[in-house]
Amino acid sequence: MSPKTKAKYEARAAIIKALAHPTRLFIVDQLQTRKRCVCELTKLIGADISTVSKHLSVLKSVGIVHDEKVGQQVFYHLKTPCVLRFFICVDSVVKTNAEEQLALLR
């Protein structure tokens, strides 16, 4: 594998790894409709600000979300909403797997 090819797959893996947490998936879902402040996400998730901020930092580091400071609050929005198409694919895999499991029980 060439260094360029390896770098491409490492970049992909970093993005997938950043998404590989239920809370971060929830955050991305919540940001698909509008910007949200950390305080609002904290209430929705039911975790402390520190934990939510760490999750947002992971998503920001790979370019999925962007932050914007407005006064004392920081608002986040999806920088790359195309990630939602990946969710559609994942949901399709989940559905297919569930259907296969049901077929085994019949």
N, C-alpha and C positions, 0 to 999 in steps of 0.2 A: 504494500500500500504506500502510495506516495505521501510525502509530508502534507501536501495540499489536501488530499483526500482524507487523510487522518484528521486534519484540523476541521474539515467540514463535519465529519461524524462526531467529533468531540464537541463542537458547537451545538449540534442537534441534541446530543446526549445531555448537555448542560440545561437546555431548555426543557427537555422532557423531565429531567430530574427536578427542576424547579417546580414543575406542575405536579409532581408525584407526592402530593400531600392533600388530604381531604379539605383542610382549611383553606389552602391556596386555591384549590378548585372552586370552592364556595366563593372566595373573594373574586375570582375572575367572573363567575356567574353574576355576582352582585354588581360588578362594574360594567356589565354589558349594556345596561340601560341608562346609566348616568354616573357622573362623578360622585364620589363619596368621601367623606372625611374619615380619618382614623377613628374618631370617637363614635361615629355611626357604625362603622364596621365592627368595632369592639362590642357594641351592644348586640348587633346581629349574631356575632360569633359566640358571645358569652365568654370571652377571654379578656385578660388584662391588656392594657395598651402596649406594654413591652412585647408581649407575644405576637400581637397583631402586627406591630411595627416590624418585627423580625421577618414575618411571613411576607409583608409588603416589600421589604428590602430584598428578599430572595427573588421575588417576581420582577422587581425593578432592575436588579443586577443583570438579568438576562434579556431585558428589553420588552417585557410583556406589559408592564404598567409604567406610568409616568406620574410624577407628583408635581403639585403646584401649590405654593404657599399663598394663602389669602389671609392676611392679618395674622392671627395666632394659630390658625388651623392649616393643616396640610390636607389637600384633596388629591385623590388618586383617580385615574381613569385608564382605560385600556389604551396602550400605545399601539398595539398590534391586534385589533379585533379579529383578524383572521384565525387566531388561536381557537375561536369558537367553532370553526369548521372541524378542527381536530376533535372537539368534544362530540360533535355529531358522529364522527367515525367511531369514537370510543363507545358511545351509546349503542351504535349498531352492533359492535362486537359483543357488548354485554347482552343485548337482546338475542343475538344468535346463540350465544352460549346458554342462555336460559331456556330457549326453545329446544336446544339439543338435550339439555338435562331433563326437561319435561317429557320429551319423546322417549327417553330411556325408562321413565317411570310408567309409561303406558303399557 
